[in-house]
Amino acid sequence: MRAFFEGLEDLFVNVLFWPYDFFRFMENWWSSNLINWIFVLLGFVAMVYWLMQLKNFNDRGEEDKNITAHSYL
């Protein structure tokens, strides 16, 4: 059983986290945080898309806004 967990450790530390070690030892702050910036940009794009979809549903009047529309109200 111990060999199984040591294998998992080796997989994560030496294989899957290798790109993070590469970025960690870079000299430039911007390039070392490249993955974080990519995630921030993806989140921003997803938020803008979501807000545009909410506006489209609101403009078309598809949402039932009656008081009895939701059981928790």
KOLFINU-500149 format. One record per atom (N, C-alpha, C): residue number from 1; atom name; x, y, z. Coordinates in steps of 0.02 Angstrom, whole numbers, plus 50000, padded with zeros to 5 digits. Example, Ala and Ser with C-alpha at 12.3 -4.5 7.8 and 13.67 -1.06 7.14 Angstrom:
BEGIN
<site 1 'N' <50660 49716 50390>>
<site 1 'CA' <50615 49775 50390>>
<site 1 'C' <50660 49835 50390>>
<site 2 'N' <50642 49888 50354>>
<site 2 'CA' <50684 49947 50357>>
<site 2 'C' <50645 50002 50394>>
This chain:
BEGIN
<site 1 'N' <50042 49940 50000>>
<site 1 'CA' <50000 50000 50000>>
<site 1 'C' <50044 50063 50000>>
<site 2 'N' <50100 50058 50034>>
<site 2 'CA' <50145 50116 50037>>
<site 2 'C' <50172 50133 49967>>
<site 3 'N' <50186 50083 49928>>
<site 3 'CA' <50212 50095 49860>>
<site 3 'C' <50160 50131 49817>>
<site 4 'N' <50096 50117 49828>>
<site 4 'CA' <50043 50150 49790>>
<site 4 'C' <50044 50225 49803>>
<site 5 'N' <50048 50244 49867>>
<site 5 'CA' <50048 50315 49884>>
<site 5 'C' <50113 50349 49863>>
<site 6 'N' <50168 50314 49866>>
<site 6 'CA' <50231 50343 49841>>
<site 6 'C' <50228 50351 49765>>
<site 7 'N' <50194 50307 49731>>
<site 7 'CA' <50184 50314 49659>>
<site 7 'C' <50141 50375 49643>>
<site 8 'N' <50088 50385 49683>>
<site 8 'CA' <50047 50446 49674>>
<site 8 'C' <50088 50509 49686>>
<site 9 'N' <50129 50507 49738>>
<site 9 'CA' <50172 50565 49752>>
<site 9 'C' <50218 50579 49694>>
<site 10 'N' <50249 50527 49667>>
<site 10 'CA' <50295 50536 49612>>
<site 10 'C' <50258 50563 49550>>
<site 11 'N' <50199 50538 49538>>
<site 11 'CA' <50160 50562 49481>>
<site 11 'C' <50145 50636 49486>>
<site 12 'N' <50121 50658 49544>>
<site 12 'CA' <50102 50728 49551>>
<site 12 'C' <50163 50774 49556>>
<site 13 'N' <50213 50756 49595>>
<site 13 'CA' <50270 50800 49606>>
<site 13 'C' <50314 50804 49545>>
<site 14 'N' <50330 50748 49514>>
<site 14 'CA' <50379 50748 49460>>
<site 14 'C' <50349 50753 49391>>
<site 15 'N' <50285 50739 49382>>
<site 15 'CA' <50257 50739 49315>>
<site 15 'C' <50205 50795 49307>>
<site 16 'N' <50153 50794 49347>>
<site 16 'CA' <50097 50840 49336>>
<site 16 'C' <50112 50911 49357>>
<site 17 'N' <50154 50921 49407>>
<site 17 'CA' <50171 50989 49429>>
<site 17 'C' <50234 51016 49397>>
<site 18 'N' <50262 50981 49348>>
<site 18 'CA' <50323 51005 49315>>
<site 18 'C' <50314 51073 49283>>
<site 19 'N' <50259 51087 49249>>
<site 19 'CA' <50252 51155 49220>>
<site 19 'C' <50253 51210 49273>>
<site 20 'N' <50225 51196 49331>>
<site 20 'CA' <50226 51246 49384>>
<site 20 'C' <50296 51258 49410>>
<site 21 'N' <50337 51206 49414>>
<site 21 'CA' <50406 51216 49433>>
<site 21 'C' <50444 51257 49381>>
<site 22 'N' <50428 51245 49317>>
<site 22 'CA' <50460 51285 49264>>
<site 22 'C' <50443 51359 49272>>
<site 23 'N' <50380 51375 49284>>
<site 23 'CA' <50360 51445 49291>>
<site 23 'C' <50384 51475 49357>>
<site 24 'N' <50391 51434 49408>>
<site 24 'CA' <50411 51459 49474>>
<site 24 'C' <50481 51488 49473>>
<site 25 'N' <50526 51459 49434>>
<site 25 'CA' <50596 51480 49435>>
<site 25 'C' <50612 51530 49380>>
<site 26 'N' <50562 51558 49347>>
<site 26 'CA' <50575 51610 49297>>
<site 26 'C' <50590 51676 49332>>
<site 27 'N' <50627 51719 49298>>
<site 27 'CA' <50648 51782 49328>>
<site 27 'C' <50595 51836 49321>>
<site 28 'N' <50553 51832 49271>>
<site 28 'CA' <50504 51884 49257>>
<site 28 'C' <50439 51867 49292>>
<site 29 'N' <50411 51916 49329>>
<site 29 'CA' <50349 51904 49366>>
<site 29 'C' <50291 51891 49320>>
<site 30 'N' <50286 51927 49264>>
<site 30 'CA' <50231 51920 49218>>
<site 30 'C' <50229 51851 49187>>
<site 31 'N' <50286 51827 49165>>
<site 31 'CA' <50288 51761 49134>>
<site 31 'C' <50280 51705 49185>>
<site 32 'N' <50303 51716 49246>>
<site 32 'CA' <50295 51663 49296>>
<site 32 'C' <50222 51656 49319>>
<site 33 'N' <50182 51707 49309>>
<site 33 'CA' <50111 51703 49327>>
<site 33 'C' <50067 51697 49266>>
<site 34 'N' <50094 51670 49212>>
<site 34 'CA' <50057 51664 49149>>
<site 34 'C' <49994 51620 49157>>
<site 35 'N' <49999 51565 49192>>
<site 35 'CA' <49941 51521 49201>>
<site 35 'C' <49886 51557 49240>>
<site 36 'N' <49905 51595 49291>>
<site 36 'CA' <49855 51633 49329>>
<site 36 'C' <49820 51684 49285>>
<site 37 'N' <49857 51718 49242>>
<site 37 'CA' <49827 51767 49197>>
<site 37 'C' <49780 51734 49148>>
<site 38 'N' <49798 51674 49124>>
<site 38 'CA' <49754 51638 49078>>
<site 38 'C' <49688 51621 49113>>
<site 39 'N' <49692 51598 49176>>
<site 39 'CA' <49631 51582 49213>>
<site 39 'C' <49588 51644 49226>>
<site 40 'N' <49620 51700 49241>>
<site 40 'CA' <49583 51763 49252>>
<site 40 'C' <49548 51783 49188>>
<site 41 'N' <49582 51779 49131>>
<site 41 'CA' <49551 51798 49067>>
<site 41 'C' <49493 51751 49049>>
<site 42 'N' <49502 51686 49060>>
<site 42 'CA' <49448 51639 49046>>
<site 42 'C' <49387 51653 49091>>
<site 43 'N' <49399 51668 49154>>
<site 43 'CA' <49345 51685 49199>>
<site 43 'C' <49309 51749 49178>>
<site 44 'N' <49347 51798 49156>>
<site 44 'CA' <49317 51861 49133>>
<site 44 'C' <49274 51850 49071>>
<site 45 'N' <49300 51812 49024>>
<site 45 'CA' <49262 51797 48963>>
<site 45 'C' <49198 51759 48980>>
<site 46 'N' <49203 51710 49025>>
<site 46 'CA' <49144 51671 49045>>
<site 46 'C' <49093 51716 49079>>
<site 47 'N' <49115 51763 49121>>
<site 47 'CA' <49070 51808 49155>>
<site 47 'C' <49034 51854 49106>>
<site 48 'N' <49070 51881 49057>>
<site 48 'CA' <49040 51924 49007>>
<site 48 'C' <48988 51885 48966>>
<site 49 'N' <49005 51824 48946>>
<site 49 'CA' <48958 51782 48908>>
<site 49 'C' <48895 51768 48950>>
<site 50 'N' <48904 51752 49013>>
<site 50 'CA' <48848 51737 49057>>
<site 50 'C' <48803 51798 49065>>
<site 51 'N' <48833 51857 49074>>
<site 51 'CA' <48793 51918 49082>>
<site 51 'C' <48756 51935 49017>>
<site 52 'N' <48787 51922 48960>>
<site 52 'CA' <48752 51934 48896>>
<site 52 'C' <48693 51887 48888>>
<site 53 'N' <48701 51824 48909>>
<site 53 'CA' <48646 51777 48905>>
<site 53 'C' <48589 51796 48952>>
<site 54 'N' <48606 51819 49012>>
<site 54 'CA' <48554 51842 49059>>
<site 54 'C' <48516 51902 49030>>
<site 55 'N' <48552 51948 48998>>
<site 55 'CA' <48519 52005 48967>>
<site 55 'C' <48473 51983 48910>>
<site 56 'N' <48494 51934 48870>>
<site 56 'CA' <48452 51909 48816>>
<site 56 'C' <48388 51878 48843>>
<site 57 'N' <48393 51838 48896>>
<site 57 'CA' <48333 51808 48925>>
<site 57 'C' <48287 51862 48955>>
<site 58 'N' <48317 51912 48985>>
<site 58 'CA' <48277 51966 49015>>
<site 58 'C' <48242 52007 48960>>
<site 59 'N' <48277 52021 48905>>
<site 59 'CA' <48247 52060 48851>>
<site 59 'C' <48191 52022 48816>>
<site 60 'N' <48196 51957 48812>>
<site 60 'CA' <48144 51917 48780>>
<site 60 'C' <48085 51903 48827>>
<site 61 'N' <48093 51917 48890>>
<site 61 'CA' <48038 51908 48938>>
<site 61 'C' <48022 51835 48952>>
<site 62 'N' <48072 51792 48950>>
<site 62 'CA' <48060 51720 48960>>
<site 62 'C' <48055 51700 49033>>
<site 63 'N' <48077 51742 49078>>
<site 63 'CA' <48075 51723 49148>>
<site 63 'C' <48007 51738 49178>>
<site 64 'N' <47982 51691 49216>>
<site 64 'CA' <47918 51700 49251>>
<site 64 'C' <47931 51739 49315>>
<site 65 'N' <47908 51801 49319>>
<site 65 'CA' <47923 51844 49376>>
<site 65 'C' <47865 51849 49425>>
<site 66 'N' <47816 51804 49420>>
<site 66 'CA' <47761 51804 49469>>
<site 66 'C' <47786 51784 49538>>
<site 67 'N' <47750 51805 49589>>
<site 67 'CA' <47770 51788 49657>>
<site 67 'C' <47766 51713 49668>>
<site 68 'N' <47720 51679 49634>>
<site 68 'CA' <47712 51607 49643>>
<site 68 'C' <47756 51566 49597>>
<site 69 'N' <47801 51599 49561>>
<site 69 'CA' <47844 51563 49514>>
<site 69 'C' <47894 51519 49550>>
<site 70 'N' <47915 51539 49608>>
<site 70 'CA' <47964 51500 49647>>
<site 70 'C' <47932 51479 49713>>
<site 71 'N' <47942 51417 49730>>
<site 71 'CA' <47909 51391 49790>>
<site 71 'C' <47936 51421 49854>>
<site 72 'N' <47999 51444 49855>>
<site 72 'CA' <48028 51471 49916>>
<site 72 'C' <48004 51542 49930>>
<site 73 'N' <47970 51574 49883>>
<site 73 'CA' <47942 51640 49895>>
<site 73 'C' <47874 51632 49924>>
